[in-house]
Amino acid sequence: MSRGTESLVFRGDVPPDQYTAMRAPFQEGELPGPVKYGYLNVGVVEEGPSGLRGRTVFCLFPHQTRYVVPAASVVVVPDDVPASRAVLAGTVETAVNALWDAAPLVGDRVTVVGAGMVGCSVARLLAGIPGAEIELVDVDEDKAKVAAAIGVGFSLPEGARGARDLVLHTSATSEGLQLALDLLTSDGTVVDLSWYGDAAVRLALGGAFHSRRLTIRASQVGAVARSRRDKRSTRDRLALALELLRDTAFDALITGESEFEELPDVMARLATGRLPGLCHTIAYEG
């Protein structure tokens, strides 16, 4: 489950002027609904080209037990990446794109505000930068365990370190974005990965935002980051994400599983926040 985006779609919170931009690749129906939505799908090819038959693949397809797509629409999962971890490919792809947009440097002091699926994926990739000091910030103190598992520091908002060179924001809240700005050093940048839907965002921009020459920059996975757009395709980016998922630390993001038949109830609980956790997977019939 793509917890944030799918919950927005389920609640009907997508602005009408974004209906086209927010279409899933194999979506059926039209927003605001009824609609078949989703884009994190891993399965085994039953029929197709000999090079794909029997292989585990990732596809940007909604929740469905069996489906037929063009062969070019699937990407083979590396043999040493389990299917349960491979469902994170779309999320890690988002994180890859964000780092292409943000361009963090060796030794940077970087904070990620929001410890959801995307924020944790971003933090794990940042953890591999030599000399970088990475802190993950969230209002839920239980996320400290996830931060430890992915090898980064953790703080509640009130204890977050300041004077950061770069902040990546993923909480989809005004408070989170304001905190991200407040943590920056002069001439610092917030790269905002959040999708707010039709919710209004309020920021205090009358003070340090101007005097410290701060920047807010959007990052969105729908297009390859400009720095790589002429060099990498979306398929290249997705294949890279699957390669990065050889990292067993990403298993810390898989926090629950339900059967396909439970999906209506699971989706309702996700959308209202009654089902906690990070990546909740749906097991299809065998």
C-alpha positions in Angstrom: 0.0 0.0 0.0 1.2 3.5 -0.8 -0.2 4.7 2.5 -0.2 8.5 1.8 -1.3 8.8 -1.8 -3.8 5.9 -1.7 -5.4 7.3 1.4 -5.8 10.7 -0.2 -7.5 9.0 -3.2 -9.7 6.8 -0.9 -10.9 9.9 1.0 -11.6 11.8 -2.2 -9.0 14.5 -1.3 -7.4 14.9 -4.7 -8.0 18.4 -6.1 -10.1 18.3 -9.4 -7.3 20.1 -11.3 -5.0 17.2 -10.4 -7.2 14.3 -11.6 -5.2 13.8 -14.8 -1.8 14.2 -13.1 -2.7 11.7 -10.4 -3.9 8.9 -12.7 -2.2 5.6 -11.9 -0.7 3.9 -14.9 -3.4 1.2 -15.1 -6.2 3.0 -13.3 -9.8 2.0 -14.1 -12.5 4.6 -13.5 -12.1 8.3 -13.0 -11.3 10.4 -10.0 -12.8 11.2 -7.5 -14.3 7.7 -7.9 -15.3 4.9 -8.1 -11.8 4.1 -9.2 -9.3 1.2 -9.1 -6.1 2.7 -7.9 -2.6 1.6 -6.8 0.8 1.2 -8.2 3.0 -1.1 -6.0 2.5 -4.6 -7.3 4.8 -7.6 -7.3 3.9 -11.0 -8.8 5.1 -13.9 -10.9 4.7 -14.0 -14.7 2.5 -16.9 -15.6 2.4 -16.4 -19.4 4.6 -14.2 -21.6 8.0 -14.1 -23.3 10.3 -16.9 -22.3 12.7 -14.5 -20.6 10.0 -13.4 -18.2 8.0 -16.5 -17.7 8.3 -17.7 -14.1 10.2 -14.5 -13.0 9.2 -12.3 -10.1 8.5 -8.8 -11.5 7.4 -5.4 -10.3 4.6 -3.6 -12.0 2.8 -0.2 -11.5 -0.6 -2.0 -11.4 -3.5 -1.5 -8.9 -4.5 -4.1 -6.4 -5.6 -7.2 -8.3 -4.9 -10.9 -8.0 -4.1 -11.5 -11.8 -3.8 -9.1 -14.7 -2.4 -8.8 -18.2 0.0 -6.0 -19.2 2.5 -5.4 -22.0 5.9 -7.1 -21.3 7.5 -3.6 -21.3 5.4 -2.6 -18.3 7.2 -5.0 -15.9 10.7 -4.9 -14.4 12.4 -8.1 -13.2 13.1 -8.2 -9.5 16.7 -9.3 -8.7 16.8 -12.9 -7.5 18.1 -11.9 -4.1 15.3 -9.4 -3.4 12.3 -11.0 -1.7 8.9 -10.1 -3.1 7.8 -8.6 0.3 10.7 -6.1 0.0 10.3 -5.5 -3.7 6.9 -3.9 -3.1 8.9 -0.9 -1.9 10.4 -0.3 -5.4 8.0 2.6 -6.2 8.8 4.2 -2.8 12.5 3.8 -3.2 12.2 5.1 -6.7 10.7 8.3 -5.2 13.6 8.5 -2.8 16.1 8.1 -5.6 14.4 10.9 -7.6 14.4 13.2 -4.5 18.2 12.7 -4.0 18.8 13.5 -7.7 16.8 16.7 -7.0 18.4 17.5 -3.7 22.0 16.6 -4.6 23.4 16.1 -1.1 27.1 16.3 -0.7 29.8 14.5 1.3 29.7 15.7 4.9 26.4 17.4 4.7 24.1 17.9 7.7 20.8 16.6 6.5 17.4 16.1 8.2 14.4 14.2 7.0 11.2 15.5 8.5 8.5 12.7 8.4 9.3 9.1 9.1 6.7 7.5 6.8 7.6 5.1 3.9 9.1 7.8 1.7 10.9 9.6 4.5 12.5 6.4 5.8 13.5 5.3 2.3 15.1 8.7 1.8 16.9 8.5 5.1 18.3 5.1 4.3 19.8 6.2 1.0 21.2 9.3 2.6 22.9 7.1 5.3 25.3 5.9 2.6 26.8 9.3 1.9 30.3 9.5 3.5 30.6 11.8 6.4 27.0 12.9 6.3 25.1 13.5 9.5 21.5 12.2 9.0 18.6 12.8 11.4 15.1 11.5 11.0 12.4 13.6 12.7 8.9 12.5 13.5 6.1 13.2 16.1 5.9 9.4 16.8 8.7 8.4 19.2 8.2 4.8 18.2 9.8 5.7 14.9 13.2 5.8 16.7 13.3 2.0 16.4 13.0 2.3 12.6 15.6 5.0 12.5 18.0 2.7 14.4 17.3 -0.1 12.0 18.1 2.0 8.9 21.2 3.5 10.5 20.3 7.1 11.1 19.7 9.4 14.1 16.2 10.2 15.4 14.6 13.1 17.1 11.1 14.4 18.1 10.4 17.8 16.5 11.2 19.7 19.7 14.7 18.2 19.9 15.7 18.4 16.2 19.1 19.8 15.3 19.3 23.1 13.5 21.7 24.7 11.1 21.1 22.0 8.5 22.5 22.2 5.0 19.5 20.4 3.6 16.2 19.2 4.8 13.9 16.8 2.9 10.2 17.1 4.0 7.7 14.2 3.7 5.2 14.7 6.5 2.5 16.3 4.3 1.7 18.8 7.1 2.1 22.5 7.5 3.8 22.0 10.8 6.3 19.6 9.3 7.1 22.0 6.4 7.5 24.9 8.8 9.9 22.8 11.0 11.9 21.9 7.9 12.4 25.6 7.1 13.2 26.5 10.7 16.0 23.8 10.8 17.9 25.2 7.8 21.2 27.1 7.9 21.5 30.3 5.7 21.0 29.6 2.0 19.7 26.1 2.8 17.1 24.2 0.9 14.0 22.2 1.8 13.1 19.6 -0.8 9.4 18.9 -0.3 8.2 15.4 -1.3 4.8 15.7 0.3 1.6 15.5 -1.5 -1.0 17.6 0.3 -4.1 16.9 -1.8 -6.6 19.7 -1.4 -5.4 20.6 2.1 -4.3 24.2 2.6 -0.7 24.8 3.7 0.2 27.6 6.1 3.7 28.9 6.6 5.3 31.8 8.5 7.5 33.4 5.8 7.9 36.9 7.3 11.1 36.3 9.2 14.1 34.1 8.6 12.8 32.8 5.3 14.0 36.0 3.6 16.9 37.0 5.8 18.5 33.6 5.6 17.7 33.3 1.8 16.0 29.9 2.2 14.6 27.8 -0.6 11.6 25.5 -0.9 11.9 23.1 -3.8 9.4 20.4 -5.0 10.3 16.9 -5.9 7.8 14.6 -7.5 8.3 11.1 -9.0 6.1 11.7 -12.0 9.1 13.0 -14.0 12.8 12.1 -13.7 14.7 14.8 -11.9 16.0 17.5 -14.3 19.6 16.6 -13.4 19.1 13.1 -14.8 16.3 13.6 -17.3 18.5 13.4 -20.4 20.4 10.5 -19.1 18.0 8.1 -17.3 14.5 6.9 -18.2 11.8 6.1 -15.6 12.5 2.5 -16.3 16.2 3.0 -15.5 15.2 4.7 -12.3 12.9 1.9 -11.3 15.5 -0.8 -12.1 18.0 1.2 -9.9 15.4 1.2 -7.0 15.1 -2.6 -7.2 18.9 -3.0 -7.2 19.0 -0.8 -4.0 16.5 -3.1 -2.4 19.2 -5.7 -2.0 19.8 -3.8 1.2 18.1 -5.8 4.0 17.7 -2.7 6.1 14.6 -1.9 4.1 12.8 -4.8 5.8 12.3 -2.5 8.7 9.7 -0.6 6.6 7.5 -3.7 6.2 5.2 -3.5 9.2 2.0 -5.5 8.4 0.2 -7.8 6.0 -3.4 -8.6 5.2 -5.2 -10.9 2.8 -6.7 -9.5 -0.5 -10.2 -10.1 0.7 -9.6 -7.8 3.7 -8.5 -4.9 1.5 -11.7 -2.8 1.8 -11.5 -2.7 5.6 -7.7 -2.3 5.5 -8.0 0.7 3.2 -10.6 2.3 5.4 -8.4 1.9 8.5 -5.4 3.2 6.7 -7.2 6.3 5.5 -8.4 7.2 9.0 -5.1 6.4 10.7 -6.6 3.5 12.7 -4.0 1.1 11.2 -0.5 2.3 12.2 2.8 1.3 10.7 4.7 2.0 7.5 4.3 -0.3 4.5 1.3 -2.6 4.8 1.3 -5.4 2.2 -1.6 -7.2 0.6 -1.2 -11.0 0.0 -2.9 -12.2 -3.1 -4.2 -15.7 -3.7 -1.5 -18.3 -4.4 
